[in-house]
Amino acid sequence: MKSFRLATMFAAGLLLAPGHPFSQDLSGPQVVRTLDRLAGAAPAVDIALLVEEAAASAGKGVAALPNWQKLSQLSQLIVEIDFENDSVAIEPKSYRTVGLIADALHHPNLRRYKFLVVGHTSSTGDAKHNLDLSQKRANAITEALSTTFAVAPDRLFAIGVGEEWPVDPANPKAADNRRVQLVNLGLVK
C-alpha cells in the first residue's frame, strides 16, 4: 500500500510544508474553498496536448513546459488517495476522500466547473511504467467520481504524468510525489 500526504496547492502554487494533516482531516468546505479560487477566466488548457507532452517527456519532466505552467495559474488541490501496490484499485479507506471530493464537485459553487484529475508517482521504478500507472489511477478516480458518485463525466478529465511533475523535485523518490491532484479548468462549455 502506498501512502500519500495531503496538501493543498493554491493558484499561486503555494504548497504546505510536510507534516500537514492527513486526508481524514479534509473537509468538504475546505475542498470547495480551495477549488473555487479562480481569479478571472481560466487559461485555455489543451488536455490532448498535455497527454502528448507527458508521454514525450518520460524521464525528462514537464514542469517547465509552457502548457504545464498554465496549470499553476489554476485552483488546485492535492489529496491523499491510497491504491493497492502497483495497482489501480483504490483502497477502501480512501473512498471517504473520493466522496468528499464528489460532494464538493456537486456543490453549487463548483457545479459549473470542469476538472482535471492528475495522477502522479514517485521516481521509484521505470518512468514509462510510472506514466502508465499514473494515467490508470487518474482514470480510476474519474471513473469512481462519475459512476459511484454521479459527477457528470463531461466535467472530468484524467491525465497521468508519472514522475514527471514532482512536488518535491529534490527528492524524486519521496512518497509526497505519489499523489492525486485536482485542477479547476474553468467553466464547462
C-alpha positions in Angstrom: 0.0 0.0 0.0 1.3 3.4 -0.9 0.6 6.3 1.4 0.2 9.8 0.1 0.2 13.1 2.1 -2.4 15.7 1.9 -1.5 19.1 0.8 -3.4 21.9 -0.8 -2.0 23.9 -3.7 -3.5 27.2 -4.4 -3.4 29.1 -7.7 -0.1 30.8 -6.7 1.4 27.4 -6.4 1.8 27.5 -2.6 2.4 24.2 -1.0 2.0 23.4 2.6 5.1 22.0 4.4 5.4 18.4 5.4 3.5 17.4 8.5 0.2 18.7 7.2 -2.9 16.9 8.2 -3.8 13.6 6.6 -6.9 13.2 4.4 -9.2 12.2 7.2 -8.9 15.9 8.4 -10.0 17.1 5.0 -13.5 18.6 4.9 -15.9 19.3 2.1 -15.9 23.1 2.7 -12.1 23.0 2.5 -12.3 21.3 -0.9 -14.9 23.8 -2.1 -12.9 26.8 -0.9 -9.6 25.5 -2.4 -11.1 24.6 -5.8 -13.2 27.7 -6.1 -10.3 30.2 -6.2 -10.4 31.1 -9.9 -9.2 34.7 -10.3 -10.8 35.7 -13.7 -11.1 33.5 -16.7 -9.1 30.2 -16.7 -6.4 29.9 -19.4 -7.3 27.5 -22.1 -5.7 24.1 -21.4 -5.4 21.6 -24.2 -5.8 18.2 -22.5 -4.7 16.2 -25.5 -1.6 18.3 -25.8 -0.8 17.7 -22.1 -1.1 14.0 -22.6 1.1 14.1 -25.6 3.8 16.2 -23.8 3.7 13.9 -20.8 4.3 10.8 -23.0 7.1 12.5 -24.9 8.7 13.8 -21.7 9.0 10.4 -19.9 12.1 10.7 -17.7 12.6 14.4 -18.6 9.9 16.3 -16.6 7.0 18.5 -17.7 7.0 21.3 -15.1 8.9 23.7 -17.3 6.8 23.2 -20.4 4.5 26.2 -21.2 1.3 24.2 -21.4 2.0 22.6 -18.0 2.9 26.0 -16.5 -0.6 27.2 -17.3 -1.9 24.7 -14.7 -0.1 26.5 -11.9 -2.4 29.5 -12.5 -5.5 27.5 -11.7 -7.1 26.4 -8.4 -5.7 23.1 -7.3 -6.0 20.5 -4.6 -3.6 17.7 -3.8 -5.1 14.8 -1.9 -4.1 11.6 -0.3 -5.7 8.6 -2.1 -4.2 5.2 -1.4 -4.1 2.5 -4.0 -3.1 -1.1 -3.7 0.6 -1.5 -4.5 1.3 -1.2 -8.3 -2.5 -1.3 -8.9 -5.4 0.9 -9.9 -7.6 -0.5 -7.1 -8.5 2.3 -4.7 -8.0 1.3 -1.1 -11.4 1.2 0.7 -10.2 3.8 3.3 -9.7 6.3 0.5 -13.3 6.3 -0.6 -14.1 8.8 2.1 -11.7 11.2 0.4 -13.1 10.5 -3.0 -16.6 11.0 -1.6 -15.6 14.4 -0.1 -14.3 15.4 -3.5 -17.5 14.3 -5.1 -19.6 16.2 -2.6 -17.6 19.3 -3.3 -17.9 18.9 -7.1 -21.7 18.7 -6.6 -21.6 22.0 -4.5 -23.3 24.9 -6.3 -20.1 26.9 -6.3 -18.2 24.2 -8.2 -21.0 22.6 -10.3 -20.3 24.9 -13.2 -16.6 24.0 -13.5 -14.7 21.2 -15.2 -11.7 19.5 -13.5 -8.5 17.8 -14.5 -7.6 14.8 -12.3 -3.8 14.4 -12.4 -2.2 11.2 -11.3 1.4 11.3 -10.1 4.1 8.8 -8.9 7.5 9.0 -7.3 10.5 8.1 -9.4 10.7 4.6 -8.0 10.6 2.2 -10.9 10.6 2.6 -14.7 9.5 6.0 -16.0 7.2 4.6 -18.7 5.6 2.2 -16.2 5.0 5.1 -13.8 3.5 7.2 -16.5 1.1 4.3 -17.5 0.2 3.6 -13.8 -0.5 7.2 -13.0 -2.8 7.5 -16.1 -4.7 4.4 -15.0 -5.0 5.7 -11.4 -6.3 9.1 -12.7 -8.8 7.2 -14.8 -9.8 5.2 -11.7 -10.6 8.3 -9.8 -12.6 9.9 -12.6 -14.4 6.6 -13.0 -15.3 6.4 -9.3 -16.4 10.1 -9.3 -18.6 9.6 -12.3 -20.1 6.2 -11.6 -20.2 5.8 -7.9 -20.7 9.5 -7.0 -22.6 10.7 -10.1 -20.3 13.5 -11.1 -21.1 14.3 -14.7 -18.3 12.7 -16.8 -18.1 15.6 -19.2 -16.8 17.7 -16.2 -13.8 15.3 -15.6 -10.6 14.8 -17.5 -7.8 12.4 -16.4 -4.1 12.6 -17.1 -1.2 10.7 -15.7 2.2 12.3 -15.5 4.1 9.6 -13.7 7.2 11.0 -12.1 7.4 14.0 -14.4 5.9 16.7 -12.2 7.2 16.1 -8.6 6.0 18.2 -5.7 9.4 17.5 -4.2 11.9 17.7 -7.1 14.9 17.5 -4.7 13.7 14.0 -3.5 12.1 12.4 -6.6 11.6 9.0 -4.8 9.7 10.7 -1.8 6.2 9.5 -1.0 4.9 13.1 -1.3 5.4 12.8 -5.0 2.8 10.0 -5.2 -0.4 11.9 -5.2 -3.6 12.8 -7.0 -4.2 16.4 -7.9 -7.4 18.1 -8.9 -7.2 21.3 -11.1 -10.1 23.6 -11.8 -10.1 24.1 -15.6 -12.8 26.7 -15.6 -16.4 26.8 -16.8 -18.0 23.9 -18.6 -18.9 25.0 -22.1 
